[in-house]
């Protein structure tokens, strides 16, 4: 499985991050899944170390600045080369967090859509 699109919502985002398929996944779409700040934190912490995820769509998830900051703090997502945050309400604070994060935005290889 190279790409996966999750539809809906759950209280168990850590279970999504821990799914065995995550170790091999290259692209994940959580588009339109409603994610709280705690959900983003649980998901990002549960993603396996060294996972090869290159593309993550969080489009229309309602992350807001606090959720975007939690995402930016995740070292386990450092291989991302594409991050779609369209219509998330990331705002300037969230984008500043991404710019200074280990996600690689400062290296100029992340396509960030806001």
Secondary structure, 3 states (H helix, E strand, C coil): CCEEECCCCCCCHHHHHHCHHHHCCCEEECCCCCCCHHHHHHHHHHCCCCCCCCEEECCCCCCHHHHHHHHHCCHHHCCCCEEECCCCCCHHHHHHHHHCCCCCHHHCCCEEEC
